Amino acid sequence: MYCAHCGQEIPDRTKFCQHCGSPLAVGSVAPAVPPPINSAANRMQIHVKVLAWIHLIFGALGCAAGLIVFAIFSFLGKQVPRYSIHGDTFLPPIGLLGLGTLLAEFCLLFSVPGVLAGYGLLNYKPWARILTLILCFLNLLNIPLGTALGVYGLWVLLSSEGQQFYQQAALLQEG
């Protein structure tokens, strides 16, 4: 049977609901039919999880690309011979390492926030919704995949169903 107050399944012949603690009188017990599933909330939950995983995957790929670029430029820097110009040693490896570091930092700068946003969305953190909205607005400029991700993310997080679901999920997660 199911509790009429919270809709959770409870064992037969109990006097109090295990989930919400409300007393179960004969009239307060719902029939042994599961409560209707809120399909809009389930859909939004799926959309938020998909959006989170997309940000996690793209962010992780960007972080990996940054580290690979750094490793390649570090390797190339060690392969280039040193030259002497007017008695001073010219070190091209430092230039290559600097360029590799700059490119790696650029990749990480745009990838780490995506990883954080994905993690926060999966855990329904209030800050993650704001961070993801900022990333979605920035992704609109990244044609074509970023634009599609940006539009999808804005639809998920700014629709009335999405806002309502995320706020309720964040409150439940905090409490």
N, C-alpha and C positions, 0 to 999 in steps of 0.2 A: 504494500500500500504506500501511498505518498502523502506527505504533509501538505495540508491545505494552505499553510502560511508561506513556506519556502519552496515547495514543490519537490523536495528531495525524497528519495526512496527511504522508507523506514521499515524495520521489521514489524511483523504482525504482533498484536497484543502489547504494544508499548504505550506508556502513559504520557511520555514526553518525547518530543522530536530531538534526535541526537544532534542535529545540525543547527537549528535555531532555538531550541529549548522551549518552544511553546507547548502548552498542555494539549493533549489530544483527546478531546471529548468525542462522543460518537458522531456528532454532526460536523466535526472539524476535519475528519479524515476524507481525503479525496478518493475517488474510485481508483482501482488498481490499473489505471491507464497512465502512462507517462505524460507529464505536462507537455504542451506544444512547444516545439523548439522555435526560438526566435530566429528566423532565417536571415533577417537583415543583419543581426549581430554576428551570426556565424559567417556570413559572407564578408563582412568587414574585418572580422578576425583573420580570415584567410587572406584578404587583400593586404592587411598590415603585415602579416608574416611574410608574404611574397615580397612586398616592398623592402622589408628588413633584410631578407636573404639576398635580394638583388644588390642592395647597398653593401652588404658584407662581402659578397663574392667580387663585385667590381672593386671595392676598396682593397681587398686582399690581393687581387691581381695587380692593382696599381702599386701596392707596397712591394710585391715581388718584382715587378718591372723596375722599380727604383733601385732595389738592391742588386738586381742583375746588371743594370747600367753601371752602377758604382763598381761592381766586381770587374766588368769588362774594361772600363777605363783604368782601373787599378792595374789590371794585367797588362794592358797596352802600355801604360806608363813605365812598367818595368822592362818592357821589350825594346823601348826606344833608347838608342845609345846617347851618351852625353857628349856635348860638343864644347869646344873651347873657343871663345871669341875674344880676341885682344887680351888673352891671359885670364879672362874670367870664365868660369865654368857655367855654361848655360844648361839648365836642367829642364828639358821639355817634359819629363815625367811629372813634374809638379804642375805644369800647365794642364796636362791631361787629367791628372788626379783632381785638379780644381774644377775642370769642366765636368768630369764625371760626378763629383760631389754636387755641383750645382744642378745638374740634370736629375740626380737621385733625390735631392731635396725638393725639387719641383714636383716630381712624381709623388713623394710622400706627403707634400703639402696638400695635394688634392685627394689623396687616398685615405689617409688616416681619419679625417672627419667622416668619410663614408663608412668606415669600419665602426667608428663610435656610434654613428647614427643607427646602423643596423643592429648593433648590440642593444642600444637603448630602446629601439622599437620592439625588439623581441621581449624585453623586460618591462615594457610600457612605462618608461620613465618620462616625466613631463618635459624635460629638456630635450629629449630625443625628437619629439614632434617638431619643436621649433628648429632644431638643427637640420632635420630632414627637409623641412619646408624651405630653408635657406639653400640647401644643396639642390633641391628640385628647381628653384628659381634660377640658380646658376647653371644647372644642367640644360635648361631650355636653350642656351646658346651653343651647346655641343651637338651639332646636327650630325646624323639623324638619330643615333641611339640615345644620346643624352636628352634630346628633345622628347622622345617617346617616354623615357624614364621620368623626366620632369613632369610631363603632363599626367602620367599615371599617378605619380606621387602626390601631385597637387589635387587630383580628383579624390584619391583615397583619404588624404588628411584634411581637405577643406570641405568635402561634402558634409551635409548635415548628419547623415548616418555615420560617417567616419569620425566626425568631431565628437558626436555623442558616445559612440563606442569607445574611442580612445580615452576620453575623459573618465568614463565609468571604469574601464580596465585599469587606468592609472590609479584611481581611487582605491580599487580593490587590491592592487598590488602594494600600495603604501600601507593599507590597513591590515 
